Amino acid sequence: LFNSRGDVNSTALDILGGIRSACTYTGSAKLKELPKRTTFIRVTQQTNDMYVPFEVDTKLL
């Protein structure tokens, strides 16, 4: 089992909000258009570590 971080409804709404944002950002009017309007790039941990200095510390917000 795992520790929960909130109710299912709240989590589902967060996921839907992210999908809605991605569709808006890519100009996708429908969810099925999203794969046609995006390019996914696989990155390594090394690539992610390179951008750490540019991340915003959410504790300060």
C-alpha positions in Angstrom: 0.0 0.0 0.0 1.0 3.7 -0.2 0.3 6.8 1.7 -2.4 9.0 0.2 -2.0 12.7 -0.4 -5.6 13.7 -0.7 -8.9 12.5 -1.9 -9.4 10.9 -5.4 -11.6 13.8 -6.7 -9.0 16.4 -5.9 -6.3 14.3 -7.6 -8.5 13.7 -10.7 -9.2 17.4 -11.0 -5.5 18.2 -10.8 -4.7 15.6 -13.6 -7.6 17.0 -15.8 -6.3 20.5 -15.2 -2.8 19.5 -16.4 -4.3 17.8 -19.5 -6.4 20.9 -20.2 -3.4 23.1 -19.9 -1.4 20.9 -22.2 -4.2 21.0 -24.8 -4.3 24.8 -24.6 -0.5 25.2 -24.8 -0.4 23.0 -27.9 -3.5 24.4 -29.6 -5.3 21.0 -29.4 -9.1 21.4 -29.5 -9.6 17.7 -28.7 -7.6 15.3 -26.6 -7.0 13.0 -29.6 -5.2 15.9 -31.4 -2.6 16.1 -28.6 -0.2 13.3 -29.8 -0.2 14.9 -33.3 0.7 18.3 -32.0 3.5 17.3 -29.7 6.9 15.8 -29.8 8.0 13.9 -26.7 11.8 13.8 -26.0 13.2 11.2 -23.6 15.8 12.8 -21.3 18.2 11.4 -18.8 18.7 12.4 -15.1 21.8 14.2 -16.2 19.8 16.5 -18.5 17.3 17.1 -15.6 20.2 17.9 -13.2 21.5 20.5 -15.7 18.4 22.6 -15.2 18.2 22.5 -11.4 19.7 26.0 -11.0 16.8 27.4 -13.0 14.0 25.7 -10.9 11.8 27.8 -8.6 11.8 26.8 -5.0 8.1 26.3 -4.3 8.7 26.7 -0.5 9.4 30.4 -1.2 6.1 31.0 -2.9 
